[in-house]
Amino acid sequence: MKAAVFKGKGSLAIEEMPAPVAGPGKVVIRVTYCGICGSDVRLFSEGFFPTGLVIGHEFCGTIHEIGPTVEGWSVGDRVTVMPSVKCGECRFCQSGEWHHCVDLKFLGVNEGMPGAFAEYVTTNASMLHHLPDEVTDEEAANIEPCAVSLRAVNRSGIRVGDSVVIFGAGSIGLFVLQIARLAGASTIYVVEPAPSRSQAASILGADEVFDPSSTNIPGEIANLTGGGADVAFMCSAAPSVLQQAVDTVKCQGKVIVVGAGLSANVIPEFWMWKEIEVKGSFAYLDEFPLALDLFKQGKIKVEGMISDVIPLEKVQQALQDLAQPTSQIKVLVQPNQKPGL
């Protein structure tokens, strides 16, 4: 099979390798789509993936082979995969907070965990989720980032009638937008400089979208809300965004950090006197099957979010392009697509 293999900082190669075999408790999946995640872009650009790893973790496909002891699944079943693997024994796993497992690993991210920028990938059968007919393959490849967004909204404790500001209209920000509305937010503002992303935010229900290069965001939000938003979501890795989010919420407001760069310029004194809650949000727990159910019910859309569908041969260029300021939102890799088709 063909697979995209990480070779070092900013470099990968498309290689031929033996297709995986389904061992006990495992299945082999023929990959339909695998999305490029913001984490993929950062780890690729900064050289943090293990050399030799097949990357990619936001994927869906069909079962190609079933290993011994696997029950309840059939060849040809459409599936998506929750790509995280936990130890099950540490105090976090035992307390139900397994996303903080001391040995948490992700397919396509950690050593010895080949991912889905490949024609085939093998996973534990316990990681599978069946895809109902109501969920398209394009939607299925977005369940993982939707689950991340759902976790962030759950962490925020949004109440009916709250005002919300979302910084960044990439896929995470656009899912947060839709889920915050479902949670009862009455007014949602999105801050995004890229026109195509701004347009997607408008299509998906933002009340207003602001370009930060031409708008005083804290001042504008203060005027519109009468003193600041109830909740702000940081869905951008831009270092300046965290302080902007702090400036934008009201006294005793909340800032939820979903996407973050390696550094941020912040003034903690502002957090103190405004008594702001700043919360991180990482991965998901039961949000993954809940995200799948939201897609099944038609409550979450990917309209306007799929910027491109590419073959494996274009993954490196796509990762390099996405590392720069871009108007693209979600790029899907189709490993079994033939180049030029």
N, C-alpha and C positions, 0 to 999 in steps of 0.2 A: 504494500500500500504506500501511498504518498503521505508525507506529514511535514509540517513546518517545525523545524528544530532550532532551538535557540543556540547561537554560536558564540555569544559574547555581546558586550555593550553595543546596542544598535544594529545587531546583525543576526540574521537567521538564514537557514538554507532549507530548500524543499528536497527531502531525501526519500529514497525508496527504502522501505524496511519491511520485515515480516509483519503480516497482519496479526493482531493479538488473538489469543486462543482463550476461550471461556473455561476457566478453572472452576473448582467447586465454589458454589455460592456466587458466581459471577456471570455476567452476560457480556456479549460483544454487541456494540451498537454501530450501525451504519449512520454516520453523521449527516443530517440534513442541513442544518445551519449551526454556526457557532458565532456569537457576537464578539466584537472587539470591545473590551472593557477599558475604562479609564485606568484601572490598575495595570492591565496588560501594557498599556502605552508607557506608563511610568516605569514599570519594572524592566521593560525592554530597553527604553531609552537610557536608563541609569545602570543597566547591567546587573540587576538583582535576581534575575532568574538563574537557576542552576544550569550550567553549560550542558548541552545535550538533551535538554528537556523539550518534549512536545508541549507547546503551550495552548491556552484556550480553555475556558471553563463555563461559558454561558451557552449551553447547547441543547439541541433536541435531535431526535433521529428515530430510527426503527430498529427493533431487536433483530440482529443478524444471526446470533448463535446463543444458545443457552447452556450453561455449565451444569455439571452434576449437582444434585440437591436443590436446585432452584425450582420452586413451584409457583404457580399462579401467573406465569407469563408465557407468551407464545411468540415464536418467530413471526416478525411482521408487525408486532404491536408498536404503536406510536408512543414514544416516551420522552420525557425530559428528566434531567438528573439534578438532584441537589448535590453540588460537587464537593461538599465539605465532609471530611472524615475525622471523627473524634475518637479519643481513647476509651471513653466510657467508664473510666476508673478514677480520674482525678476529682477533687472536691467540686469543681465547676460542673463537670458532667453529672456527678451524683446529685447536685442541687438543681439540675435542669437548665443551668446556664452554660450549656456545652459549647456555645460559640466563643467562650473564653477558655476552652480546653487548653491545658498546658502543652499538648502535643497536637493541636489542631492543624490539619493539612487540607489543601485544596487540590483537586485535579487541575493539572495545567499550571500549577504555581510552585509546588514543592518537589523536592528531590524524590525520584522514584514514583511520581504520580503523573504519568503522561496524560495530556489533555486532548482536546477535541479539534484543534487545527490539524485534523487528520481525517482520512477517509473512514477509519474505524477507531473506536476507543472501547476499552473494557472498563467496567465498573462493577461494584458490588450490587447485587440485585436489590439489596435493602435501600439503595440510594435512588431507585427508580420511582417515577410518578407517571401514571397513565395519562395520556392526553385524550380528552374527549373530542368528539367530532366538532364541537362548537369552537374549539381553540385551533387557530391556524398555526402552521409551522413558524411563520414570522412572529406571531405572538408568543409561541412556546419558547423561542430563543431569547425572549425578553422577560421570562418569568423570574430569573435570578435577580436581575437589577430591580425589577418591580418589588421583589421581596425585601431587598435592601431599603428601598424607599418606604415600604409599608412599616418596616421596623422603625425608621426615623420618625414617621408620623405617630406611631404608637408611643415612642419615647417622648414626644412633645406634649402629649396630653391635651391636644386641641379640643376645645369645647365649642358647642354650637354657638355661632355668632362671632367667633374670633376672627380677627384680621391677621393675614399671613403675608410675609414677604419671602420670596424664593430667589436666592442669588444663584444664577446659572440655569440655563435651559438646555442642558444636555439630557441624556435619557433619565438620569436619576432625578433631576429637577422637574422634568415633565411628568414623571410618575408621581413624585411628591405632590405636584399640582393637582393631579386627578384624585389622589387618595385624600388629600387635605379637604377637598370639596366634599367627598363622600363622608368624611368625618364631621362635617358641619361648618367648616369655615365659610363665613359669609362674604368676605372680600379677600381676593388673592392678587397680589402684585408680584410681577416677575421682573428681575433685573438681568438684562442680557444684551450685550453689544452686537451680536451677530444677527443680521436681518432674517436669515432663514430659520434660526432658532427662535427668534422673537415671533415670527409668523406661526411656527408650530405651537408656541405657548398660547397665542391668541386662539388658534383653532381648537385647542384642547381646554379652553375655558378660563384663561386668565382675564381678570377684570381690566387690568392695564399692564402694559409692558414698557419698561423704561430702559433707555440706553444710558449706562453710567458715564459715558464719555461726554454727554451733553446735559445731564441732569444732576442736580444736587439731591442724591437719593435720600439721605436722612431728613433733609428739609421738606422734600416733597411728600414723603410718607407721613411725617409729623403733621403737615397741613391736612392731608387726606383723612387721617385717622384721629385727629384731635390729640396728638401727643405721642404717637408711636404705635407700632404694630404689637399685637399680642405675642406672636411667634415669628421668628426668622429662621430659615433653613439655609445653611451654607452648603450649597451643592456645586461649588467651584473650588478649584485648587489655587486660585489667585491669592497671593499672600495678603493683599489689602482687604479681602472680603470679610474676614472675621471681625476686624474693627468696624467696618461699615455695618455689619449685622448688629453689633453691640450698639452702635449709634442709632440704629433704626428702630429698635424695639422700645417699648414704653418702660417706665420704672416697674420692676418686678416682672418684666417680660422674660421670654425664653429664647435662647439661641441654640439650635441643634446643628452640630457639626457632622455632616455626612461625607463631604468630600473635602480633603485638605491637602495642601502641599507640604513640603518638608519644613517650611518656615512660615511664620506669620507675624506681621507687625501689629502688636496689640498694646493697649494701655489698661492694665488690670484695675487701675483706680476707677475707671468708668464702670467696670463691672460692680465694684463695691458700692459706690454711692447710689447707683441705680438699682442695686440689689437684683441683678440679673442672674438667671440660671443659665449656665452654659453647659450643655450636655453633648457628649459624643454619642454616636450611633454606629454600631459595627455589625455587619452581616445580618443575620436573621435567626430566629428560632422556628416557631410554628408559622411564621409569616410566609414561608415558602409555599406550603399547600394552600394557604389563604389567598396568596397572590394568584395561584393557578385557578382557584375558584372564582376570583374576581374577573379573570379573563373569560372563564366559562359563562358567567352571567352577563357578559358584555358590558361590564361596568368600567373596564379599563381599555383604552384604545392605544394603538401604535400609529394612528393616522399622522402622516407628516414626519414620522420619526426615523424611518428607514431611509438613510441617505444613499446607500449603495449596497449591492450584492456582488461579491468578488470571488474568484477562484483562489486556491491556495497560493498560486504563483504571484499574486498581488498583495499578499499579507504584509511583507516587509515594507513595501512602499506605503501601504495604508497606515501602518504603525508610525512610520516617519512623518507622514502628513498630519496625523492626528496629534503628534507631539508639538505641532506648531499651532498658533491661533487658527481656528477653523470654524467654518459654518456647518460642518457635518455634525450629525447627531449620533446615529447608530449605523455602523457598518457591519453587515453580516457576511461571514465567510461561508462559502458553499463548497466544501472540500471535494465533493463528487462531481462538481461542475467542471466541464472541460474548458481549458483556456480558449478564449475567442468566441465562446457561445453565449 
